[in-house]
Amino acid sequence: MKITSILLPIPIGALYHFFILKLADVLFHDTQTNKIDYIYNFILFVGITSIIFAFTTLSTNKLYKNDVLKYGIVLGSVSLVSYGTLTYWNDITNESKLIIAGFLFGSACLYAY
């Protein structure tokens, strides 16, 4: 693995994170009611969809296989979902918190297995 394969995903992930946050801000700046809910749901949807896209299309398809882009999008998506969850933790519902805790617990069990 080359040094560029390790260093290039970091700025790609940071730029992706910044781009999605600004996109959410621009899309929902006129929303007066439940602005936080709209932004958090958008961040969560885009983050999870991007992770799935990176692991399916950018890993298996011969035409689009690119490890630097894949790891950059995954890094940006994980930081986006983590940032959104930690920022809006007090504002999200208990059901959403339960789903997030269950997902993290299941991921930890799967990783440990």
N, C-alpha and C positions, 0 to 999 in steps of 0.2 A: 504494500500500500504506500503510495507516494505521500509526501508532506502536503501537497495541494489537496489531496483527497481528505485530509484531516482538517486543514485550516479553512478551506473555502466554504464548507457548510455553515460555519459560524456566522459570517456576515450575511449569507443568504437567509439563514433562519431569523436573524435580527431584523433584516429588511422586510421579510414576510410578516413578522409579528407587528412591526410598525405600520405596514401597509394595511393590514386587516383592522387594526385598531382605528386608524384614521378613516377607513372606509365605513366602519360602523358608526363613527361619530358624524360623518357627512350624511349617511343615509337616515339617521334617526335624530338629527339636530332639531327638527321642527316638532318632534313628538313631545307633547306635554305630559301625558299620563303614562305611567309605567315605562319610562325611557330606559331605566336600568334593566327591566325585564327583557325588553327588545334587544338591547345591546348584548346582554349576557347570553340570551338564546342564540343570537347571531354568531357570537364568538364561539360558543360551544358547537354549533352546527358546522361552521366553517373549519374549526380545528379538527373535529372528528372526521369530517369528510376528507380533509386534506391528508390525514394520516392514512386513511383507507386508500385514497388515490395513490399516495406515495408507495405504499407497500404492494399494491396490485399492479398498477400500470408501469411505474418506474422501476419495478424489480423484475417482472416477468416478461414484459413485452420487449422483443429484441430491438425494435425500432426506437423505443423511448427509454431504453435502459441507461440510466445515468446515476451512479452512486452519489456523486457530489450533490446533485439536485435533490435526490431522494432524502439523504440525511439532512440537508438544509431545510427542506419542507417539514420533515418530521420534527426537527429541533425547534423550528418556529411554531409549529402547531402545538407541541407539548408545552412550550413556554406560554403560548397564547391561552390555552385551556387552563394552565396553572395560574396564570396572572388573573384571568377572568374569574376563576373560582375563588381565589384568595381575596380579590378586591371586592367582589359582590357577595361574600359569604354571609354577611348579616342580612342581606336583602332577599336571598333566595329562600324558597319554601323548605319545610322539613322533609317533604317527599323527595325533593331534588337532592338534599343533603344525604338522605338515605341511599339514593341511587348512586351518588358519587362514592360514598363510603363502601357500598357493596361492590362497586366496580374496582375500587382500589384494593379491597380485601381479596377479591377473586384474582386480580392481577398478581398480587403478592403470593397467593397460594400457587398459582400457575407457574410463576417464576421459581418458587422454592421447590416445586416438584421436579 
